[in-house]
Amino acid sequence: MSGFIELTDKVAELVLAALVWVVAIVLSFGALYGLASVVMWFATGMEVA
């Protein structure tokens, strides 16, 4: 039974690590997208002005 508990602990660690990676990737993509949209907004604003 103790082996089963150890296995579930390992699985839980892997799942947590995967969630952390997914959140980090999503946040970095969101930051890149936000930065790109701000740059585009400035570029179009300069063109209009």
Sequence and secondary structure as in RCSB ss.txt:
>XXXX:A:sequence
MSGFIELTDKVAELVLAALVWVVAIVLSFGALYGLASVVMWFATGMEVA
>XXXX:A:secstr
 HHHHHHHHHHHHHHHHHHHHHHHHHHHHHHHHHHHHHHHHHHHHHHH 
